[in-house]
């Protein structure tokens, strides 16, 4: 079983949390074998995406998890 994870949720009040879109309780998880792999993926997920406009930011909350 993979022990190290990342939980992704939406910030409070985010428009994508509307019931007709993702919903208030939306979340997803990604699991990794090592803390190093998880930390590398987390850094990659947190970086600014090149196809976004310079002032835009991804609307997500990233949280490290350990089982």
C-alpha positions, 0 to 999 in steps of 0.5 A: 500500500502506498503511504504518502499522498497528496489531497487536493481540494478547492478553497472555501468559496471557490465558484467551482464548488457550486453544486452544479459543478464539482460540489462543495465536498470535492476532493481527490487523492494521489498516492506515492511509494515514497515521501520523496516522490510525493514531495516532487509531485507536490512541487510540480503540482504547485508550480505555475502552469505555462498555459495559464495567463501570468495573473491566473492561478490554479484554484486548488489546496494541496495537502501532504498526507501520511498513512 
